[in-house]
Amino acid sequence: MQTVLFEHLGTLSYQKAWDYQQEVFDRIFDVKKQNRQLKEEQTPTPNYLLFCQHNPVFTMGKAGSLDNLLLSEKELNQKGIEYFEINRGGDVTFHGLEQLIGYPILDLMNFKQDLHWYFRELEEVIIQTMQTYNLDAGRVEGLTGVWIDPNSENPRKICAIGIRASRWITMHGFALNVNTDLSYFDLIIPCGIKDKGVTSLEREVGKKINMQEVEERVKRQFEKRFDVKIV
């Protein structure tokens, strides 16, 4: 069983979190590089799971379109919203307070060298977590992330997922709307999807949800799906 090192970064700017992801990525890569020089016993590469919240920010993935950002740079500044074009897949999304951000930084050579498998497992972690709140969560064919009432006429996205992998080391991850201010999503076309809504755990359950409770449930499901021990 693999061990995953857990760190809670608290609430911080997107730039600081991105820089720290890169720092952790470099730690793992340095071990892999050293191992290539060893002929016999090698050092196991570490795996990490980072949790945090961000101050309001829009991020645009490599496949994104500026047409899906409905504000000018001036308007972003006036509203105090940061904007970053980043190296994950996908389109534009929002990160903010009372949203659980998870950044698994894993060496997939410790698991399975298959990005499609990894993406599906991340989705399943959130799907299973939502089911602990008695919500019907799942996937919508052809779309990314996790949706509430996915087979209904009104599926609602509760979790965005976007990843990057280099040398089989992952970066970025998921953004789960817990008690998130959903009005920010009105300022973008989330993930470039025009005809479907966005929701939060608070909206679906009908009351505010304790963030630490959600974090613990996500961690437990992560352990189950990836067959790891989080320490």
Phi, psi and omega per residue, in radians:
M1 nan 2.261 3.102
Q2 -1.290 2.652 3.022
T3 -1.827 2.408 3.077
V4 -2.061 2.187 -3.133
L5 -1.466 2.165 -3.073
F6 -1.754 2.390 3.028
E7 -2.378 2.281 3.029
H8 -1.775 2.052 -3.041
L9 -1.599 -0.080 -3.120
G10 1.299 -2.623 3.107
T11 -1.767 2.166 -3.095
L12 -2.639 2.893 -3.137
S13 -1.170 2.732 3.132
Y14 -1.086 -0.713 -3.109
Q15 -1.052 -0.765 3.139
K16 -1.103 -0.699 3.129
A17 -1.177 -0.701 3.134
W18 -1.120 -0.764 3.110
D19 -1.074 -0.703 -3.114
Y20 -1.227 -0.655 3.036
Q21 -0.972 -0.772 -3.128
Q22 -1.120 -0.658 3.114
E23 -1.096 -0.754 3.131
V24 -1.181 -0.746 3.060
F25 -0.929 -0.806 -3.104
D26 -1.115 -0.618 3.084
R27 -1.032 -0.827 -3.114
I28 -1.152 -0.769 -3.114
F29 -1.099 -0.658 3.120
D30 -1.062 -0.682 3.092
V31 -1.137 -0.769 3.131
K32 -1.071 -0.703 -3.126
K33 -1.157 -0.732 3.106
Q34 -1.128 -0.659 -3.124
N35 -1.116 -0.554 3.132
R36 -1.121 -0.378 -3.121
Q37 -1.605 -0.137 -3.122
L38 -1.656 2.372 -3.112
K39 -1.546 -0.468 -3.059
E40 -2.065 -1.957 -3.030
E41 -1.174 2.244 -3.111
Q42 -1.908 2.764 3.125
T43 -1.504 2.207 3.100
P44 -1.065 2.411 3.083
T45 -1.356 2.435 3.134
P46 -1.361 2.794 3.049
N47 -2.209 2.552 -3.072
Y48 -2.291 2.638 2.934
L49 -2.287 2.060 -3.128
L50 -1.878 2.317 3.020
F51 -2.001 2.544 3.059
C52 -2.891 3.097 2.901
Q53 -2.203 2.711 3.134
H54 -2.056 2.635 2.871
N55 -1.172 2.740 -3.000
P56 -0.900 2.221 -3.093
V57 -2.728 2.479 2.951
F58 -1.812 2.362 3.062
T59 -2.134 2.460 -3.102
M60 -2.022 2.140 3.122
G61 -1.388 3.064 -3.039
K62 -1.115 -0.489 -3.109
A63 -1.647 0.161 -3.011
G64 -1.408 2.898 3.106
S65 -2.221 2.338 3.105
L66 -1.103 -0.313 3.073
D67 -1.077 -0.385 -3.112
N68 -1.545 -0.034 3.019
L69 -1.781 1.972 -2.937
L70 -1.617 0.201 -3.141
L71 -2.130 2.636 3.003
S72 -1.444 2.939 3.094
E73 -1.041 -0.693 3.123
K74 -1.082 -0.766 -3.131
E75 -1.173 -0.636 3.054
L76 -1.036 -0.819 -3.137
N77 -1.090 -0.708 -3.130
Q78 -1.109 -0.613 -3.119
K79 -1.554 -0.045 3.126
G80 1.226 0.564 -3.135
I81 -1.876 2.225 3.081
E82 -1.434 2.857 3.135
Y83 -2.491 2.320 3.128
F84 -2.390 2.392 2.923
E85 -1.683 2.142 -2.952
I86 -2.208 3.079 -2.959
N87 -1.754 0.350 3.008
R88 -1.528 3.004 3.006
G89 -1.362 3.057 3.040
G90 1.602 -3.011 -3.039
D91 -1.922 -2.587 -3.066
V92 -1.491 2.464 3.037
T93 -2.556 3.002 -3.097
F94 -2.000 2.455 2.961
H95 -2.166 2.421 -3.139
G96 -2.769 -2.998 -3.120
L97 -1.184 2.654 -3.132
E98 1.078 0.451 3.007
Q99 -2.092 2.277 3.137
L100 -1.492 1.995 3.076
I101 -1.722 2.232 3.087
G102 -2.101 2.178 3.098
Y103 -2.038 1.604 3.023
P104 -1.365 2.144 3.079
I105 -2.002 1.659 -2.967
L106 -2.071 2.584 2.914
D107 -1.565 1.830 -3.077
L108 -1.156 -0.202 3.019
M109 -1.198 -0.274 3.019
N110 -1.467 -0.173 -3.054
F111 -2.190 -1.548 -3.124
K112 -2.628 2.241 -3.093
Q113 -1.465 1.282 -3.042
D114 -2.703 1.864 -3.082
L115 -1.212 -0.575 3.090
H116 -1.103 -0.791 3.087
W117 -1.028 -0.788 -3.107
Y118 -1.077 -0.787 -3.139
F119 -1.055 -0.799 -3.138
R120 -1.114 -0.644 3.135
E121 -1.179 -0.695 3.073
L122 -1.057 -0.792 3.091
E123 -1.016 -0.744 -3.080
E124 -1.161 -0.578 3.056
V125 -0.987 -0.806 -3.113
I126 -1.275 -0.695 3.108
I127 -1.008 -0.830 -3.125
Q128 -1.170 -0.609 3.080
T129 -1.122 -0.759 3.132
M130 -1.113 -0.562 3.124
Q131 -1.183 -0.432 3.059
T132 -1.213 -0.269 3.036
Y133 -1.763 0.273 3.114
N134 1.057 0.614 3.090
L135 -1.833 2.506 3.077
D136 -1.450 1.721 -3.089
A137 -2.033 2.611 3.116
G138 -3.112 -2.742 -3.092
R139 -1.906 2.662 2.980
V140 -1.922 2.195 -3.045
E141 -0.968 2.274 3.087
G142 1.483 -0.063 -3.127
L143 -2.125 2.730 -3.113
T144 -1.634 2.960 3.025
G145 1.492 -2.950 -3.093
V146 -2.081 2.401 -3.009
W147 -2.175 2.583 3.012
I148 -1.650 2.418 -3.057
D149 0.895 0.983 -2.998
P150 -1.130 -0.422 -3.095
N151 -1.756 0.160 -3.131
S152 -1.593 -3.119 3.055
E153 -1.368 -0.150 -3.088
N154 -2.343 1.100 3.076
P155 -1.182 2.503 -3.071
R156 -2.265 2.252 -3.072
K157 -1.406 2.204 3.137
I158 -1.933 -0.292 -3.090
C159 -2.563 2.155 3.044
A160 -1.653 2.510 3.128
I161 -2.307 2.271 3.082
G162 -2.572 2.317 -3.036
I163 -2.319 2.867 2.965
R164 -2.455 2.539 3.057
A165 -2.409 2.376 3.063
S166 -2.393 2.256 -3.085
R167 0.971 0.568 3.132
W168 1.189 0.287 3.029
I169 -1.800 2.242 -3.056
T170 -1.568 2.716 2.993
M171 -2.473 2.977 -3.080
H172 1.075 -2.789 -3.062
G173 2.867 -2.110 -3.013
F174 -2.246 2.725 3.081
A175 -2.300 1.874 -3.077
L176 -1.765 2.114 3.120
N177 -1.329 1.968 -3.141
V178 -1.755 -1.421 3.042
N179 -1.953 0.602 -2.986
T180 -1.175 2.488 3.008
D181 -1.273 1.796 -3.023
L182 -1.319 -0.163 -3.126
S183 -1.113 -0.425 3.108
Y184 -1.103 -0.503 -3.129
F185 -1.227 -0.278 3.071
D186 -1.251 -0.228 -3.089
L187 -1.617 -0.031 3.112
I188 -2.411 2.958 2.884
I189 -1.758 1.668 -2.939
P190 -0.995 2.147 3.123
C191 1.015 0.320 3.129
G192 1.305 0.237 -3.089
I193 -1.761 1.964 -3.006
K194 -1.528 -0.450 -2.918
D195 -1.883 0.273 3.139
K196 -2.390 2.639 -3.029
G197 -1.618 3.069 3.103
V198 -2.117 2.545 -3.131
T199 -2.436 3.141 3.119
S200 -2.409 2.856 3.084
L201 -1.077 -0.719 3.120
E202 -1.015 -0.812 -3.120
R203 -1.127 -0.712 -3.074
E204 -1.272 -0.650 -3.098
V205 -1.487 -0.457 3.108
G206 1.589 0.249 3.087
K207 -2.798 2.809 3.083
K208 -1.143 2.499 -3.098
I209 -1.969 2.385 3.102
N210 -1.141 2.162 -3.075
M211 -1.091 -0.724 -3.118
Q212 -1.103 -0.637 3.096
E213 -1.071 -0.783 3.123
V214 -1.099 -0.773 -3.132
E215 -1.016 -0.760 -3.130
E216 -1.140 -0.690 3.127
R217 -1.165 -0.695 3.102
V218 -1.123 -0.747 3.134
K219 -1.050 -0.740 -3.131
R220 -1.121 -0.723 3.124
Q221 -1.207 -0.593 3.082
F222 -1.088 -0.750 3.109
E223 -1.042 -0.748 -3.098
K224 -1.173 -0.847 -3.033
R225 -1.194 -0.663 -3.075
F226 -1.718 -0.006 3.118
D227 0.957 0.974 -3.089
V228 -2.279 2.930 2.970
K229 -1.985 2.101 3.097
I230 -1.549 2.210 -3.107
V231 -2.228 nan nan
